[in-house]
Amino acid sequence: MNYVSPVLSAGAHTLRIRVTGNKNGSSAGTLIEIDRAEVYC
């Protein structure tokens, strides 16, 4: 994922995603896939 922010300074930043182990009862699996992320400052 690439993103250029007009607000954050240049340099390394960390995005943490926590998998809780919870899932919808209709779900057959536990795959995590991110197709969009919104960051608010």
N, C-alpha and C positions, 0 to 999 in steps of 0.2 A: 504494500500500500504506500503510495507516495502522496504527500500533501505539502503545499507551500502555504504557510500562514502569514498574513499581513500583520499579525499582532505579536506572535512569539519571536523571541530573539533566535538568531542562528545558533546551532549547536545540537547536542544530543538531548533528546527528550524520551521519556519512557511512557508507554501505554500499557497498562496492566489489564488483563481480562481474566476474571475469576469464574471458573467452572464450579457451580455449586453442587452438581450431582442431581438436582431436581429436574424433572421433565414432565411434559404433558402426558397424562395417562393414555392418550391415543397414539403417542409416539412409539415407534418400534426400535429406535436407536438413540444414541447419545452423541452423534456427530455435531461438532460446533463449526459453523461456517459464517464468516462475517462478510457481508456484501456492502455494508455502508456504516460509516461512523461519523457522528457529529460531535465536535468539540466546542464547548462554550467556555469563554474566558471571562 
